[in-house]
Amino acid sequence: MTIKPEGQKCSYECRDMGFDCDWYCVEDDKDTVVKKVTAHAAEAHNIKNAEKDKILGKTKEPANPDLECDITAKEEGREEDPGCAISG
């Protein structure tokens, strides 16, 4: 389950990379996500040279970054944000 607090745009879940790990991060931009994931990978999984392209490939973003809601929920079979202007 991805947690996206209001105003946050990018998220990453360690499980999406195949690890049995509940760690995740949610940040305003992809660069910050990459930095945090790289630090977590080194500390928790002993991966010293995490590949930026793989991290970015698993980073989630709203389909339209200008919106404050996740409009991809319906396509992914998740519950849509009821406050989203384009839900429904």
Number of C-alpha atoms within 10 A of each C-alpha: 6 11 13 19 11 9 13 17 23 22 22 26 22 18 13 14 13 8 11 9 13 9 13 18 19 22 18 13 13 19 13 14 21 22 14 16 23 18 17 19 16 13 11 10 11 11 13 12 10 17 11 13 10 11 20 17 10 15 19 18 21 18 13 12 14 9 14 18 26 22 20 17 15 13 9 9 8 10 11 18 17 10 9 13 11 12 13 8
